[in-house]
Amino acid sequence: MKLFVALLVSALAISSSFAFDPSQLQDICVAVDEPKNAVFVNGKFCKNPNLTVADDFLFRGINIPRDTNNSVGSIVTMVAVDQLPGLNTLGISLARIDYAPSGLNPPHIHPRATEVIMCVQGELYVGFVLSNQLGNRLVTRILKPGDVFVFPFAMIHFQLNIGKTAAVAISSLSSQNPGVITIANAVFGSKPLIDPKVLTKAFQVDKKTIDYLESQFISIK
């Protein structure tokens, strides 16, 4: 029993050491590209805290709509550590998503974050898919302004504007650098391309279909 308890404590300690976006051990750690006289923390160099200024913690323009004239009819304005250096080590980020009528934020995952989304304008059909263990069950709702929905950590999720006018959403993510993997782009637009033998068997279609899908995602890059 003592050995079991010791192993359990050790396992918990090890798992904690590999947690995502660990808590900072200082007040601030503004990210800088120049490593001179800086400390490397959580993937970024830290600016000397005595040299930080208010602008290190400021991002302007999240209120400005962006052009949705693209193949999916949506655009994401990301405010993560690369856009706002003061987020470094704080474990949070923000995004604005603009949708044209019928615009889609395609199925994707954030490999390092849970996401909470709020509909600000328009009407959105949103959802996520649970893992194989839970039968790939689809969880969906229709959001109207003021509604909030959560996409659990690393689950495939999406948003579709089902209204007749432009829509806007604001999302908060539990990582300073949540990352994104858009499923279709990753599968059909990888560099180099995945062997078609893999995809024809995985999707149970012929090579001609795979070739067509790959051509679509290559052409939009």
Solvent accessible surface area in square Angstrom, and as a share of the most:
residue,aa,sasa,rsa
1,M,177,0.79
2,K,181,0.77
3,L,128,0.64
4,F,124,0.52
5,V,73,0.42
6,A,53,0.41
7,L,109,0.54
8,L,86,0.43
9,V,90,0.52
10,S,56,0.36
11,A,54,0.42
12,L,108,0.54
13,A,61,0.47
14,I,105,0.53
15,S,66,0.42
16,S,76,0.49
17,S,84,0.54
18,F,161,0.67
19,A,54,0.42
20,F,122,0.51
21,D,34,0.17
22,P,73,0.46
23,S,100,0.64
24,Q,65,0.29
25,L,178,0.88
26,Q,79,0.35
27,D,131,0.68
28,I,49,0.25
29,C,2,0.01
30,V,1,0.01
31,A,12,0.09
32,V,39,0.22
33,D,139,0.72
34,E,106,0.47
35,P,66,0.42
36,K,150,0.64
37,N,135,0.69
38,A,25,0.19
39,V,98,0.56
40,F,124,0.52
41,V,45,0.26
42,N,62,0.32
43,G,51,0.49
44,K,52,0.22
45,F,59,0.24
46,C,5,0.03
47,K,47,0.20
48,N,62,0.32
49,P,72,0.46
50,N,135,0.69
51,L,114,0.57
52,T,31,0.18
53,V,85,0.49
54,A,84,0.65
55,D,99,0.51
56,D,19,0.10
57,F,87,0.36
58,L,77,0.39
59,F,66,0.28
60,R,191,0.70
61,G,25,0.24
62,I,46,0.23
63,N,113,0.58
64,I,103,0.52
65,P,96,0.61
66,R,114,0.42
67,D,109,0.56
68,T,26,0.15
69,N,138,0.71
70,N,66,0.34
71,S,87,0.56
72,V,57,0.33
73,G,10,0.10
74,S,7,0.05
75,I,46,0.23
76,V,59,0.34
77,T,15,0.09
78,M,50,0.22
79,V,6,0.03
80,A,7,0.05
81,V,3,0.02
82,D,98,0.51
83,Q,82,0.37
84,L,23,0.11
85,P,43,0.27
86,G,5,0.04
87,L,18,0.09
88,N,0,0.00
89,T,4,0.02
90,L,72,0.36
91,G,13,0.13
92,I,93,0.47
93,S,5,0.03
94,L,65,0.32
95,A,3,0.03
96,R,19,0.07
97,I,3,0.02
98,D,8,0.04
99,Y,1,0.01
100,A,24,0.19
101,P,71,0.44
102,S,85,0.55
103,G,2,0.02
104,L,54,0.27
105,N,16,0.08
106,P,27,0.17
107,P,55,0.34
108,H,7,0.03
109,I,34,0.17
110,H,18,0.08
111,P,40,0.25
112,R,85,0.31
113,A,2,0.02
114,T,40,0.23
115,E,6,0.03
116,V,62,0.36
117,I,1,0.00
118,M,81,0.36
119,C,0,0.00
120,V,68,0.39
121,Q,83,0.37
122,G,21,0.21
123,E,53,0.24
124,L,0,0.00
125,Y,69,0.26
126,V,0,0.00
127,G,0,0.00
128,F,18,0.07
129,V,42,0.24
130,L,26,0.13
131,S,49,0.32
132,N,127,0.65
133,Q,166,0.74
134,L,109,0.54
135,G,59,0.57
136,N,78,0.40
137,R,147,0.54
138,L,89,0.44
139,V,37,0.21
140,T,45,0.26
141,R,160,0.59
142,I,91,0.46
143,L,7,0.03
144,K,114,0.48
145,P,82,0.52
146,G,53,0.51
147,D,56,0.29
148,V,88,0.50
149,F,27,0.11
150,V,72,0.41
151,F,1,0.00
152,P,49,0.31
153,F,83,0.35
154,A,35,0.27
155,M,44,0.20
156,I,64,0.32
157,H,4,0.02
158,F,25,0.10
159,Q,0,0.00
160,L,57,0.28
161,N,1,0.01
162,I,73,0.37
163,G,19,0.19
164,K,192,0.81
165,T,90,0.52
166,A,49,0.38
167,A,0,0.00
168,V,14,0.08
169,A,0,0.00
170,I,46,0.23
171,S,2,0.01
172,S,53,0.34
173,L,5,0.03
174,S,58,0.38
175,S,0,0.00
176,Q,8,0.03
177,N,65,0.33
178,P,4,0.03
179,G,22,0.21
180,V,92,0.53
181,I,74,0.38
182,T,35,0.20
183,I,54,0.27
184,A,34,0.26
185,N,50,0.25
186,A,41,0.32
187,V,34,0.19
188,F,18,0.07
189,G,2,0.02
190,S,32,0.21
191,K,169,0.72
192,P,125,0.79
193,L,74,0.37
194,I,57,0.29
195,D,70,0.36
196,P,39,0.25
197,K,156,0.66
198,V,84,0.48
199,L,6,0.03
200,T,30,0.17
201,K,155,0.66
202,A,71,0.55
203,F,99,0.41
204,Q,144,0.64
205,V,58,0.33
206,D,89,0.46
207,K,108,0.46
208,K,164,0.70
209,T,54,0.31
210,I,0,0.00
211,D,61,0.31
212,Y,131,0.50
213,L,53,0.26
214,E,12,0.06
215,S,52,0.33
216,Q,77,0.34
217,F,36,0.15
218,I,90,0.46
219,S,85,0.55
220,I,89,0.45
221,K,127,0.54
